[in-house]
Amino acid sequence: MKNLIKQSGSGLSRRKFLGYAAGISAMSALPARYSHAAKDLNVLVWCDHADELLLKPFEEAHGVKVNVKSYEGTGTALSILEQSAPGDWDVLVVDAPDTRVFADQGMLEPLDDSSLPLGDLFKPLTSAAFNYIDGVRYAVPEKFGYYGVAYNKEKVDEADMRSAQVMWNDKYKGRVAVYDYYFPAMQLIAISMGVAPENISMDDLPTIREKLLAMKPNVKLVGDVVGVQNALVNGDVDIVLNGAEFTVSNLMPSIPALDWAIFDEGGLMWIQGISVFKDSNNKDLAVDFLNHILSPQGQGTLATSECYWAMPASSQAVLNDDQRKILRWDEQAAFMERSVPSTISDPDIDAAMLDIWTEFLQS
Amino acid sequence: MPDIRGRNNNQKGLEFTRWATQPALIFTLIFFAGPLAVMVVVSFWQRVYGKLVATWSGANYSKFFGTDYLLESLTNSIEVTLVTTIISILLAYPLAYILAYRISPKWQKVILIFAVLPFWTAYVVRSYSWLLVISENGIINYVLTGLGIIDQPLQMAYTRGATILGFVHFFTMLLTLTIYANLVQIKPSYQKAAEDLGASKLQVFFRITLPLSIPGVAVGAFITFVIAIGDYITPQILGGSTEVLVPQAIMLQVSRAANFPMASVMSITLMLVIVIVYAMTSKHLKMDRV
């Protein structure tokens, strides 16, 4: 730098130098897309895709760099995409029910079934509802879990945890945290009422609202995953409603008193799907990434990521016995049989539920 | 004969001032006025199934001001912020006073470093640290139950009180700095003159020191109000979402429904509250005194 300035008298004037410096600064401030190498893969995903253990084998095998942007909440993903240029992103991971939101806006690339290892998926995950929108595949299920209950088994009666009535059980007054996601919470209430979540109508909402508000005396806090985990570990609460394996599994190896379950009345499944963006400039590489994620090794690593654990979509996932026990692998057949996906297809019901949830928080 | 040279100098000074303020003006236009205008426009739009629809509808305003639990988020925010500001002033003023008048200059520097220590910790970390202190199995309950003062742990975490505690911890130190900076600017001769004229210590404080230190209190209080009313992290972590404040209501609309029009209405309302508070306190806001 010093030498450059010294040369200013002979050719590089101070003004030119400042101009070059400003230019270099401006280049370094350009959006990431302009500075990426041609073989970078930009993935907009949940935090469980950020583990080096998951990404490194793919990066080494393909000689590429995977740039991870993790987000929380479909609304956040939409706002990121609204501020991005076409081609900025290659891969998307989103709550499977929300795939339609992105597909309807023409953001997703139709996927060819023959290019993906679909044969290893757990059978319930292969149904058309989880895989196709109007007959076209835009996403593949890659991981799933449940909305149910997580708890400290030293503080509660485990038998109580298998019933949806625990939501209103006086024994646990002030001992409950609720995972802050409005529509599964209200779908669990629907299950307790004997209403199938997929059949919730506007007519059911007043009763659901009433039962949700009736839960409040038991509720000490409503929070995100870290918030409810913290409360459970600190002993501020004994139960996390609307949570399950994704809330406590990664803590269970060090805190064996924690556990999770789904209700006997019925379970509510969440499924995350992985997609390729229509405007991606690396579609083949993106499909390779999907295959890596769906491989037995990739599935095992994804299922036990540092951010949160949950069931792999593939029955061939590489997991050890302890990990399978924590994920209640042996009970999966029964869990899946009595569970339905947590989907919501009517935007009016969705909006009404968010309003009810805000009222619940405020009550 | 008119002083032409002086006028030329003044004109040059004015031209320089005009030129020098251009970058700040452009910056403000691009990064404040522009986005604010966009936010105002978007507040009249609608979010329909994942898409923003450009309309000119007051429906979002009607919904926010016509729905009890949404409007309650505004009253909650104002209540929490006012209580925080008042408690912080009551704690900060004596601290700043002692620091300015009862501590030697050598120790003042050391204490000022301690005063800014809370600013060195990340906001999220600080909030979670408070949870460790006030939770059911936290330090306070551990000591109180250990000493036999209480039988059952006190419920401190995940309450409005916890949110205010987190705020007060931070803003007391901020206010201490602004009030201290003001107090040390008050000429000791004013207080001495009052004493010479027979004023008691209390009279000197209430008739000289306190009125002259109001700008420091006002600036600190205004900054406290502005930051606290827009804070999302503290009520989310320490309050446990047992009640909703406006920033949390905004986040619910943005992160869950991407409903930027409704979030814009809430943000504009929050800004209007701040403008009103500014109008009420502006005559005391003298930045050169802090």
Interface residues (C-beta under 8 A of the other chain):
Chain A: E72 G73 T74 G75 T76 L78 S79 V101 D104 Q105 G174 A177 D180 Y182 V219 K220 L221 V222 G223 G227 N230 A231 N234 G235 D236 P347 D350 A351 L354 D355 W357 T358 E359 L361 Q362 S363
Chain B: V48 Y49 G50 K51 T67 Y69 L70 E72 S73 N76 Y128 L131 L132 S135 E136 N137 G138 Q155 A157 Y158 Q236 I237 G240 S241 T242 E243 V244 Q248 A249 L252 Q253 V254 S255 R256 A257 A258 N259 F260
